[in-house]
Amino acid sequence: MAGQEKCNCPAMESGENLDRKGRSGRSFNVMTCGSLSFFIGAEIHPVWFCFRVSLRPGFLRPSVLATGRGGGRVAHMTLGLTGGMGCGKSTAARFLAERGWRVFDADRIVRDEVLREPAVVAAIRARWPEAVGSTGSPLADEVRREAVSTRVFAPDGEEELAWLEELTHPRVLARWREAVAAEPGARWVAEVPLLFEKNLEKCFDFTVCVAASSSSQLVRLAGRGLSQASAEARISKQLPLAKKTELADFVLSNDGTPEALRAQVARLDTELAPSR
């Protein structure tokens, strides 16, 4: 097992502890660091990134390597992709898709499938009548997500948010299992905003966190039409980003250009490629 290599990235220079215990309780660390450069005007700015991996005895499930139809070995891996709001999770997932990964977007599943289920619509109407279009209206039986957000992201909305998650999360998890079962030999990445909040890390072979500065988050969320107050209220409902980066097996930095993030994703894909 490789020992920890010296890391010269700014995170280490600032004293940040990049070691962590594995889920088995034993810590084996491999540091892979590097720098990328991108142009802003006439200047070159370095963007540091640091992959940190805890290699744990027995961590990779037996399903990670499956036998292919021709008797060869094909990669079967699941990644849990998370990060803060506005950090670029969907962008990272898109770059992984470009490299052959199957993407499961939990937010999209909720929006396009779960919130359209008659049982879910009925439950939301019973609890929040204003959040479902009235019968006979153009939006009859359609969940008004803005009204739901007003409920769950209110200062006293913790109980409402917990109720909504209890209603929707089991349905999302069931769809995830169905998707993986349908393509058992694929490499899957699931974009799950509340991965660590809901203790779902053990459902995946590795976890990846996309991180960005708070200023970058707020700028991106403003581009989606959220005021700073609304963005901060939503961010406050999640685990602090610093804690997510501490818990993740891999961390991608997204304060630079999309190409800088794409390069990091390419390096991650290389790191996770099955040995030949």
C-alpha positions as CSV (number, residue, x, y, z in Angstrom):
1,M,0.0,0.0,0.0
2,A,1.4,3.4,-1.0
3,G,2.2,5.8,1.8
4,Q,1.2,9.4,1.8
5,E,3.2,11.6,-0.6
6,K,4.1,15.1,0.2
7,C,1.4,17.5,-1.1
8,N,2.5,21.0,-2.0
9,C,-0.9,22.5,-2.8
10,P,-2.1,25.6,-0.9
11,A,-4.4,23.5,1.2
12,M,-1.5,21.7,2.7
13,E,0.6,24.9,3.0
14,S,-2.3,26.4,5.0
15,G,-2.2,23.5,7.4
16,E,-5.4,21.8,6.3
17,N,-5.4,18.2,7.4
18,L,-6.1,16.0,4.4
19,D,-5.9,12.7,6.2
20,R,-9.0,11.0,7.3
21,K,-10.1,7.7,8.7
22,G,-11.5,5.2,6.3
23,R,-14.9,3.7,6.9
24,S,-13.2,0.6,8.2
25,G,-11.5,2.8,10.9
26,R,-8.0,2.4,9.3
27,S,-6.5,5.1,7.3
28,F,-4.4,4.5,4.1
29,N,-3.8,7.7,2.1
30,V,-2.6,8.4,-1.4
31,M,-2.2,12.1,-2.3
32,T,-2.5,13.1,-6.0
33,C,-1.9,16.8,-6.5
34,G,-1.3,19.0,-9.4
35,S,-1.8,22.4,-10.8
36,L,-3.7,23.7,-13.8
37,S,-3.3,27.0,-15.5
38,F,-5.9,29.1,-17.3
39,F,-5.8,32.5,-18.9
40,I,-7.6,35.6,-17.6
41,G,-6.7,38.5,-19.8
42,A,-3.0,38.4,-20.2
43,E,-2.2,36.6,-16.9
44,I,-1.9,33.0,-16.1
45,H,-3.5,31.9,-12.8
46,P,-2.7,28.5,-11.2
47,V,-5.7,26.5,-10.1
48,W,-4.7,23.9,-7.5
49,F,-6.6,20.7,-7.0
50,C,-6.0,17.8,-4.6
51,F,-7.5,14.4,-5.0
52,R,-7.4,12.6,-1.7
53,V,-8.3,8.9,-1.4
54,S,-8.6,6.8,1.6
55,L,-7.9,3.2,0.5
56,R,-9.7,1.0,2.8
57,P,-9.3,-2.8,3.2
58,G,-12.3,-4.4,1.6
59,F,-13.8,-1.0,0.6
60,L,-14.5,-1.8,-3.0
61,R,-17.5,-4.1,-3.1
62,P,-17.1,-7.4,-5.1
63,S,-19.4,-6.0,-7.8
64,V,-16.8,-3.4,-8.8
65,L,-15.2,-6.0,-11.2
66,A,-17.7,-8.1,-13.0
67,T,-17.1,-10.7,-15.7
68,G,-18.0,-9.5,-19.2
69,R,-19.8,-11.6,-21.8
70,G,-16.6,-12.5,-23.5
71,G,-15.0,-13.7,-20.3
72,G,-13.0,-10.4,-19.9
73,R,-13.3,-8.1,-16.9
74,V,-15.4,-4.9,-17.2
75,A,-15.4,-2.0,-14.7
76,H,-18.5,-1.7,-12.5
77,M,-18.2,1.3,-10.3
78,T,-20.6,3.7,-8.6
79,L,-19.7,7.2,-7.6
80,G,-21.7,9.4,-5.3
81,L,-21.2,13.0,-6.5
82,T,-22.1,15.9,-4.2
83,G,-21.1,19.4,-3.3
84,G,-22.6,22.7,-2.3
85,M,-25.3,24.6,-4.2
86,G,-23.8,26.4,-7.2
87,C,-20.5,24.5,-6.9
88,G,-20.9,22.8,-10.3
89,K,-22.1,19.3,-9.5
90,S,-24.1,19.0,-12.8
91,T,-21.1,20.3,-14.8
92,A,-18.8,17.7,-13.3
93,A,-21.5,15.0,-14.0
94,R,-21.7,16.2,-17.6
95,F,-17.9,15.9,-18.0
96,L,-18.0,12.4,-16.5
97,A,-20.8,11.5,-19.0
98,E,-18.5,12.7,-21.8
99,R,-16.1,10.0,-20.6
100,G,-18.6,7.2,-20.7
101,W,-20.2,7.3,-17.2
102,R,-23.9,6.9,-16.8
103,V,-25.4,9.8,-14.8
104,F,-28.3,9.6,-12.3
105,D,-29.4,13.1,-11.4
106,A,-31.4,12.8,-8.2
107,D,-32.8,16.4,-8.5
108,R,-34.0,15.7,-12.0
109,I,-35.7,12.5,-10.9
110,V,-37.5,14.3,-8.2
111,R,-38.6,17.1,-10.5
112,D,-39.6,15.1,-13.6
113,E,-40.8,11.8,-12.1
114,V,-41.4,11.7,-8.3
115,L,-43.3,15.0,-8.1
116,R,-45.6,13.7,-10.9
117,E,-46.6,10.5,-9.1
118,P,-50.3,10.7,-8.2
119,A,-49.7,9.5,-4.6
120,V,-47.0,12.2,-4.1
121,V,-49.2,14.9,-5.6
122,A,-52.1,13.9,-3.3
123,A,-49.8,13.9,-0.2
124,I,-48.5,17.4,-1.0
125,R,-52.0,18.7,-1.8
126,A,-53.2,17.5,1.6
127,R,-50.3,19.1,3.5
128,W,-49.8,22.2,1.4
129,P,-52.9,23.0,-0.7
130,E,-51.4,26.0,-2.3
131,A,-48.5,24.0,-3.7
132,V,-50.6,22.0,-6.2
133,G,-52.6,23.5,-9.1
134,S,-56.4,23.4,-8.5
135,T,-58.7,21.2,-10.5
136,G,-59.7,22.8,-13.8
137,S,-56.7,25.1,-13.9
138,P,-54.0,24.8,-16.6
139,L,-51.7,23.5,-13.9
140,A,-54.2,21.0,-12.4
141,D,-52.5,18.3,-10.3
142,E,-49.0,19.9,-11.0
143,V,-46.8,20.5,-8.0
144,R,-45.7,24.2,-7.8
145,R,-42.1,23.8,-6.8
146,E,-41.8,27.5,-5.9
147,A,-44.5,27.1,-3.3
148,V,-42.8,24.0,-2.0
149,S,-39.5,25.8,-1.7
150,T,-41.2,28.6,0.2
151,R,-42.4,26.0,2.7
152,V,-39.3,24.0,3.2
153,F,-36.7,26.8,3.0
154,A,-38.5,29.0,5.5
155,P,-36.6,29.8,8.7
156,D,-38.9,27.4,10.6
157,G,-39.2,24.9,7.7
158,E,-37.1,22.0,9.1
159,E,-40.1,19.9,9.9
160,E,-41.6,20.5,6.5
161,L,-38.3,19.7,4.7
162,A,-38.0,16.5,6.7
163,W,-41.5,15.5,5.7
164,L,-40.8,16.1,2.0
165,E,-37.6,14.2,2.1
166,E,-39.3,11.2,3.8
167,L,-41.9,11.3,1.0
168,T,-39.5,11.6,-1.9
169,H,-36.2,10.0,-1.0
170,P,-37.3,6.4,-0.9
171,R,-38.7,6.8,-4.4
172,V,-35.5,8.2,-5.7
173,L,-33.4,5.5,-4.1
174,A,-35.7,2.8,-5.7
175,R,-35.1,4.4,-9.1
176,W,-31.4,4.4,-8.5
177,R,-31.3,0.7,-7.7
178,E,-33.4,0.0,-10.8
179,A,-31.1,2.0,-13.0
180,V,-28.0,0.3,-11.8
181,A,-29.6,-3.2,-12.0
182,A,-30.6,-2.4,-15.6
183,E,-27.0,-1.8,-16.6
184,P,-24.9,-3.8,-14.2
185,G,-21.7,-3.5,-16.1
186,A,-21.7,0.3,-16.4
187,R,-19.9,2.9,-14.5
188,W,-22.5,5.0,-12.7
189,V,-22.3,8.4,-11.1
190,A,-25.2,9.6,-9.0
191,E,-25.6,13.4,-8.4
192,V,-26.9,13.6,-4.8
193,P,-26.9,17.0,-3.1
194,L,-27.7,15.5,0.3
195,L,-25.4,12.5,0.1
196,F,-23.6,13.0,3.4
197,E,-26.6,14.6,5.1
198,K,-28.5,11.4,4.6
199,N,-25.6,9.1,5.3
200,L,-25.7,7.6,1.8
201,E,-21.9,7.3,1.3
202,K,-21.9,3.6,1.9
203,C,-24.1,3.1,-1.1
204,F,-21.2,4.0,-3.4
205,D,-17.8,2.8,-4.1
206,F,-16.3,6.3,-3.9
207,T,-17.6,9.8,-3.1
208,V,-16.7,13.0,-5.0
209,C,-17.3,16.5,-3.7
210,V,-17.3,19.5,-6.1
211,A,-16.2,22.6,-4.1
212,A,-16.1,26.3,-4.8
213,S,-15.8,29.5,-2.8
214,S,-18.9,31.1,-1.3
215,S,-18.6,34.0,-3.6
216,S,-18.6,31.7,-6.7
217,Q,-21.6,29.9,-5.3
218,L,-23.6,33.1,-4.8
219,V,-22.7,34.4,-8.3
220,R,-23.8,31.2,-9.9
221,L,-27.0,31.0,-7.9
222,A,-27.8,34.7,-8.7
223,G,-27.6,33.6,-12.4
224,R,-30.4,31.1,-11.6
225,G,-32.6,33.9,-10.3
226,L,-32.0,33.5,-6.6
227,S,-31.4,36.5,-4.4
228,Q,-28.5,36.4,-2.0
229,A,-30.8,35.9,0.9
230,S,-32.6,33.0,-0.7
231,A,-29.3,31.4,-1.8
232,E,-27.9,31.7,1.7
233,A,-31.0,30.3,3.2
234,R,-30.9,27.2,1.0
235,I,-27.2,26.7,1.5
236,S,-27.7,26.9,5.3
237,K,-30.0,23.8,5.1
238,Q,-27.1,21.7,3.9
239,L,-24.0,20.4,5.6
240,P,-21.2,22.9,5.5
241,L,-19.1,22.6,2.4
242,A,-15.9,22.2,4.4
243,K,-17.4,19.2,6.1
244,K,-18.4,17.6,2.8
245,T,-14.9,18.0,1.5
246,E,-13.5,16.4,4.6
247,L,-15.8,13.4,4.2
248,A,-15.4,12.9,0.4
249,D,-12.9,10.5,-1.1
250,F,-12.2,12.9,-4.0
251,V,-12.5,16.7,-4.1
252,L,-12.7,18.8,-7.3
253,S,-12.1,22.5,-7.1
254,N,-14.4,24.6,-9.3
255,D,-13.4,28.3,-8.9
256,G,-11.8,28.4,-12.3
257,T,-12.9,27.8,-15.9
258,P,-15.1,24.9,-17.1
259,E,-12.0,23.6,-18.9
260,A,-10.1,23.5,-15.6
261,L,-12.9,21.4,-14.1
262,R,-13.0,19.2,-17.1
263,A,-9.2,18.5,-16.8
264,Q,-9.7,17.5,-13.1
265,V,-12.6,15.2,-14.1
266,A,-10.3,13.6,-16.7
267,R,-7.7,13.0,-14.0
268,L,-10.3,11.6,-11.7
269,D,-11.5,9.3,-14.5
270,T,-7.9,8.1,-15.0
271,E,-7.4,7.5,-11.3
272,L,-10.5,5.3,-11.2
273,A,-9.8,3.4,-14.4
274,P,-9.6,-0.4,-13.8
275,S,-6.0,-1.7,-13.9
276,R,-5.2,-3.4,-17.2
